[in-house]
């Protein structure tokens, strides 16, 4: 009897998904498991993560020239839930970090147009929390003559 119990524990402890969750510090329960709504999973809780599909839409944004001296880096990171059809849920978008408000708004405006392959758990599509990051490096080139070629320089490292 003890041998059977021991074998059962070894099988459960050696499960690849359980091992991954334990290593990553991933919670066993989905985010919304206490509410009555549909469950939301983290990337470490699903068998296949939600992945971007197609070409990401372009930002409708121009860098503010009055803020640029030698160049600049603009960053925005958002987190939202991708539903079972692969579409971001608008009410779940929250900013994680934004270093320029106009750039952040431009990135936020793109999110509803993003499309994903939905996350899967045991073969079924599930809702998953996704992080979306955008970074743009801008350099400002000033030439002393309108006919001279611009000096060569590298864009800023962001």
N, C-alpha and C positions, 0 to 999 in steps of 0.2 A: 504494500500500500504506500509506504514512504517512497519507494522507488518511482511509482507512478506519479505521485505528487511532485517529486523532484523533477522528473522529466517534463511535466506540464509547465512548471515554473521556468525551466530552461528554454522551452519553446517560446513562451511569452516574452521573456527577457531578450531573446535573440531576434525578435521580429525587426526587420529593417526599418519600418516606419516608426516603431517605438524607439529604436536606437537613434534615429535622426532627430526625433522630437526631444529626446533626453539630451542629446549633444547640443542642440541649438537653444535649449531653454524654452522650447515652444510649449504653450499651454495645451492641455489635453482637450479642453472644452472650447467650442467656437465663441466668438466675441459676444453675440447676442443670445447665448444659450439660456439666459435667465428670463428673457422677454418672450412674448408669444409670437413675435414676428419671425420671418425667415432668418436662418442662421447666416452669419458672416464668418468666414475662415481667414486665417493668416496664410501666407505663402508656405510656411513650414508645416501646415496642417493638412494640405491637400496632396493628392498623388501627382497632379500635373498643374503647375501654376498658370495663371492667366498670362498670356503673351500678346504683345501688340500685333495687330493684323493690318496689312496694307501700309500705305505711306502716311506718315503723320502730317496733319494739316500745318500749313505755314502760319507763323505768327504775323499778326497785323500790328507791327510795332517798329518805331524808329528810335534810335538812341537819342537821348536829350543832349544836344551838342553843348549846351551851356554847362553841363556837368562833366564833360570830357576835357581833360588837359592832354595827357599823353596816351590815353586809352582807358579802357575800363572793362571790368568783368561784371556781368549781370547774371544773377542766379535766382531761381525760384524752384521750390520743391513743394509739391502738394500730395495729399493722400486722399483717396476716395475708394468707394466700393464699386467693383465691376459686377454687374448682374449676370444671371445665367444665360443671357443672350449675347454677352460680351460688350454691353453698353455701360458707360459710367453713369451712376445714379447721381443726378445733380444735387440733391439735398445732402449728400454725404461728403462733398468736397470741403477740405479744410487745409489751410496753409500750414506747412511745417516750418519753412524759412523762406523769406523773400528779402533781397537786399535793395530792391528798387520797386516802388509801388506801381509805376506805369508798366514795367516789365512783368511784374507779378500779375497784374490785371490781364495783360495780353496772353500770358500762359494760361490763366484761369479760364479765359474765353475760349481757348482751344479744346479744353478737356471734354465738353459735351460732344465734340466731333470725333473723338478718338474711338477706335474699335479694337476689340481684343478677342482672342480665342478664349472662351470662358474656362475658368479653373474646373478641374474634375476631381471628384472624390469617389472612389469605387465605381468609376465609369460614368457617373452622373454629373451634369454641370451644377456648380455651386457658386454662391456669391463669395467674392474674395476682396480683401483690402489690398490696394495697389499703391505703390509710391511712383510719382511721376516727377522727373527732374529735367529742367532745361537750364543750360548755361550758354551764354553768348559772350565772346570776347570781341571787343571793338577797339580799333586803333584809329587815331586821328593823325592824318598826314598833312603837313603844312609845307607848301613849296614856295620858294621866294619868287619864282617866275611861273606865269601860267603856261609857258611852253616847255619848261624843264620837266623831265620825268620825275615822279615822286621818289624820294629816297627809299631805299629798300630797308625794311625792318620787319621783324617778326611780330605777329599779333601777340597780345598779352597772354600769358599762361594763366588759365583760370582753374 
